[in-house]
Amino acid sequence: MDTALQQVVERVRAAAADAIPLRLRGGGTKDFYGQPPHGELLDLRALAGITSYEPSELVVTVRAGTPLAELEAALAEQGQCLPFEPPCFADGGTVGGMVAAGLSGPSRASVGAVRDYVLGATLINGRAEVLSFGGQVMKNVAGYDVSRVLAGSLGTLGVIAEASLKVLPVPPAEATLAFACSQADALRLLNEWGGRPLPLNASSWFEHEGTGVLRLRLRGAVAAVDAACAQLGGERQDPARAAAGWTALRDQRMPWFAPGEAGSLALWRLSVPQTAPVIAIEGCAAPLVEWHGGQRWYLAPPAQASRVREAARAAGGHATLFRVPAAQAADCRVPRFDALSAPVARIHRALMQEFDPHGVFDGGRLVAGDQ
């Protein structure tokens, strides 16, 4: 065991003995996500480095504190990538934070989520034990798939020390098409195209200066992309400008998100079936729609939580209070996530008890105290 890992293990062991809760942190770029973090800070950036990379096997093993930008640069040199496009809300994000948050970018509906690419992981649990799950191959049967449970756990189950990830080659061709249309027409088109053999990769719809625009990204073989462009029509976008636009969408740096950063409006994420119709929420402007209709962003004050969550439930989905304006974050008591159902809550408590019996980690990041 190397020095950096040993120091983390000793810190967890001491916290368990002294009943001191720990707040796990890499680059801190997603501190806004989930319930407000609590506990004594445990900085994990010393656990850094790419420990194994086999481009021919499409597998990379990375320590949790490794900057995400460093990993993506190493993959790009080999013409490979993380297909789920993890968002970078600020500079300094780490691989461990990427897995712990479990957030995916514009292509998620077509290629899968973070958890679909986690092959294995090394975890330090609340007993200060170093545990390994999964492996470094795409087919690995070794009991429960614990490594995937870590995706989206927000550090509540333990310290993710290392992760093995499946990577893929960068597609040979890409094109972005734009269509002026209403939200209803955009959803109809996306549902229609989803049933056809098209190289769909990502989509977004939002209103700009009063006009709705659907953007569709195609990725795949050159012939397939060119044929789809000819078949679908629309306005083909400049590649450089389109790429910058998708990156800005992924990282929420588009002007559409600005009112939620500087004003009194919070950013809400509705996860609903792709076939759900237009969801009109009283007092909210038209949403930004992603994932072929499956993810819809709304701007609304935290006080409208019941209205937003009821709209999501009526559409067959759920709502997340994704980002609270900085001026309100300290005083906001609205749960960030929907309350768990009774069966899921039992599973959640059992997992927490098994991995962290002494309550070392910040279990409140996922579930508010009154849930």
N, C-alpha and C positions, 0 to 999 in steps of 0.2 A: 504494500500500500504506500503510495507516494505521500509526500509531506502535505500537499494541499488537501488531499482527500482525508488524511489522518486528522488534520486540524478541524475539518468539518465534522467528522465523526465525534471527536472529543467535545466539540461545542454542543452537539446534539445530546451527548451523554450527560454533560453538565447541566444542560437545560432541563432534562428529564429529572435529574436528581434534585434540582433546586426549584422545580415547578415554575420555571420561567418560560413563557411562550415565546416562540421565535417567529419572526416575519422574514420569509425567504425573499431574496431579491437578486436579480441579475442586473440588467441595465436600467430597471425601473421605468421602462417606457409604457408599461401597461398597469401602473399603479391605480389608474382611474377605473379599471375594469373590475367588476365584482364588488362585494361589500368592502367598505374602507378597511385597509390593512391595519393590523395591530400586532404588537409584540416587539421584542428586541430584534434589531436588524441583524440578519445574517447575510452578508455579501458573498455571493457565490462566483464572482468573476475570476477568482484565482483558479477555479476548476476549468481550465481552458485548453484548447488544442484539438486538432483532428487526429484521432488515434489510429484510424484505419480507413483507407479509401481504396476501393477496387472498382475503377470505372467500368471494367468489362463485366463485373457482376452487378452493377447498378446499386451498390450498397456503400454507405459511408457511416462510420461510427465517430461521434463527436462528443466531447465533454460539454457539460451544460453551460459553463460560463463563456464558451466560445462566441464571439460576436457573430450574429447572423450574417452580416455583410461579408465577413471573412469566409464563411462556409459557402455562400452564394458565389463569391469570386472564384473559389477553388473549383466549384462545379462548372462554372462558366468556361474555365480554361479547358475543360474536357468536353465542352458542348453539351453539358447536362444541367439539370435544374431541379428545384423543388416544385412540382407541378401545381400544388395547391396554393402557391403564391402567398406565403405568410405576410401579413401586413406589417409595415414598419412605421409606427406612429411618430417615432422620433429616432434620432441616431442613438446607437448603443444597445439596441435590443440583442438578446442572446438566444442561443438555441434552446436552453432550458426554459426560458420564458415563452418561447414559441410553442413548445410542447405543453407546458403547464397551462397556458391560456387556451390552446386548442382552436385558435382563430384562423380562418382561411380567407383567401382573397377572391377576386371575381370569378375564377375558374372552378370554384368548389363544386358547383352543381354538375359539372361535366366530368371532372377528374377525381373527385373524392375529397375528403377532409384530412386534416393532420393525422388523426388516429389511423387512417387507412395506410399511412406510410411509415408508421412506427413498427419496426420489426422486433426490437428488443430494447431493454433499458436496465440501467443499474440504479438502485434506489437505496437511500439511507432512511430507514423507518424511525419511528419514535422511540424504539429501544436502542438506537444507535447501531443497528445491524446493517451490514452492506449486503443487499440482496440483488440478484440478477434474474431477469425475466426475459423470455423470448430468445432471440438469437440474431444471426446476421444473414439469414436466408429467408426467402419469401414464403416458403412453406415450412413452418416450424410448429410442431405439436408438442407442447410441454405443459399440459394442464390448462388452467385458466389463463386467458390472455391479459395478464395484469398490465403489461406494457401499454396497451391501448387505453386502459382505464385511466392512466396517468394523463392522457391528453384531455385538457380541460379541467383538471383537478385543482388548478390554481395553488399548488403547493400544499394542499391540505392532507395529503397522504404521506408526504415525506420529501426529502431532497432528491430531485432527479440529478444524479451525478453524471450520467452518460446516456446517450441514446444512439441506437442504430436505425438508420433511416433508408428507406427505398427512394432512389432517385430515378429520373427518366431523361432520355435525350431531349434536347430542345427541338420542337417540331420544325421540319424543314421549311414550312411556309406559314404565313399569317396574313390576315387581311381584316380590316374593320369596315363595316358598312353602316351607314346612318340612314334612318327613315324618319320623316316627320309624321307623327301620328299621336293619337290620344292614348291615355293609359289603357283604356279598354281594348283598343285596337292592338296595342303592343302585346298585351297578355294573350289575346286571341292568336296573333301571329306566332308568338313564342310556343304556344301549345301546339299549333299546327306544325311548325318546323321541327318540334321535338319528336314528332312521330315519323320523321323522314330521315333517310340516311345521309345526313349532312354533318360536316365536321364542326359542329357548334362547340365553342369553348367558353364564351362568357357573353353576358348581355347586361345592359343597363338602360333604364328609362327614367327621365326626369324632365321637368319643365325648365326651360331657359328663356327668360324674357317673354314669358307667356306662351311659349310654343313647346309642345312635348316632342322629344326626340328619343328614338330607340336606337341604341348602338349595339351592334352584333359583332362579336369577334369570332373569326373562323381560324382554326389551326389544324394542320395535318399535312398530308402529302401535297405537293405543288399542284398536281392535276386535280385533286379533290377540292382544294381551296378555290382554284380558278373556276372550276365547273360550278361550285356553289355560288360564287359571285355572279356569274352569268345567269344563273337560274333565279336568284333572289332579287336581283336588281339593287335599288338603293344607291346611295352616293358613297363611293369608295374613298376612304379617308387617307390622307398622307400618312405613311407608316410611322415616321418619327413623331408627328403630332399625336397620332392615335396611341402610340406606346406611352407617351407622356401622360395622356389622359387616363389610361388604364392604371398607371402607377399612382396618379393623384387620387383616383377612386379607391384603390386598394388601401392607401395610407390616409384616407379621409382628409386630403388637403385641397379638395375642390371647393370653390366658393359656396356650393350648396350647403356644406357642413359648417360654414362660418358662423351663422346665427347661433348655433349651439355652443360655440366656443366663447364668444364674447358677450352674448346676451343672457336672457333669463330662460331660454328654451333648452330643454334637455334632449339628448339624442336617444330615440327609442328604436330598437330592432325587433321587428315582427318576423317570426319564423312560421310560415304557413305553407299549405300545399301549393305547388306551382299552379294548379288549376283554380285556385281561389280567385273570385272576381275582384273587381275594384273594391277596396276597403276605404270607405269614407269615414273619417273620424271628426266629429264636430270640433271646430276651432283649430283644426290642423290643415295646413296647406297640402297640396299633392305630395306624395312620398317620392323617394328615390327607390326604384325597384331594381333588384339584382337577382342573380341565380335563376334566371328564366321564370321569375315570378315568385320564387320561394323565399326570398329575403326582401323585406320592405322597411325602409328607414323613414321615420317620422320625427318631426321636431315639435315638442309639446312640453309645457312645464311639468315638473315632477308631480305637482298636485293633481294632474289629470290622470294619474296612474290607473284608477279604476276604470275610467272610460277607455283608455288605450288597451288595457288588458282584456276587457270585455269584448272589444272589437276583434282582438286576436283570437280569443276563445271561440267566438261566433264563426270565425273563418276556419276553425279546426287547427289552430296553432297556439303559440304562446308569445309573450312579449318580454323583452329584457330592457331594463333601464341601463343603456349602454354607457352613456357618458353624461355626467351632471356638470353644469357650469361650475368653474372653479370657485366662484364666489359663494356658491350654495353647497358645495360638496361636504363641508364639515358639519353642516346642520341638517342635511337631508336624511330623513328617516325612512324614506320609501325603499322597500326591499328592491335590490337590483334584479333579482330573478323571481319568476313565479314560484309560488309555494309548491313544494313537492307533494305528489299524491301519497297516501298512506303507505302503499306497498314500496314505492321508491324511497320514501323516507326511512323505512326500516332497513332497506339495503344500504342506504347511505350511512346510517348510524353504525351498522355492523362493520362496514368497511373501515370507517374511522376508528372504531374500537380495535379492530385487528391490526391496522397499520400504525396507529398512534394512540395506544392505551393511556398514556400519561398526559395527553393534550398538549404536546410540545408545539405542534404546528397550528397555524392560524385557521382553524376549521370554520370560523365565521366568514371567511371570504366567499364561500358558496351559499351559505344559508344564514339569513338574518336570525338574530337571537329569539325573535318571537314566532318563528315558523316551526 
